[in-house]
Amino acid sequence: MQAYKNQTFEKQSFVIEEVYFENCVLRNCDLFYSGGDYEWVNASFDNCRFHFRGPAKNTQALFQSMGLLKQPLPGGNIPPSSSKAVN
């Protein structure tokens, strides 16, 4: 797992299960989540987009069908090419 501490990221992509954020700020980032373990400590997310895949996407769809979540905006889930930050 890649650890990031005391950093600010803008317009980058991350696979949530593969990174640890501590005292980080993420702005306008794409975050991909498949349902695995993750850890954030004092991290903030400003105007970030969360993309759900696999079991996480299935859970999201269930909650939407039950009216517990709003329907997503059009656009789709495009996986990043790597778990590292990408410009």
Secondary structure, DSSP 4 states (H G I P E B T S, - for coil): -EEEES-EEES-EEEGGGEEEES-EEES-EEEE-S---EEES-EEES-EEEE-HHHHHHHHHHHHTTSSPPPPSS-----S-SS---
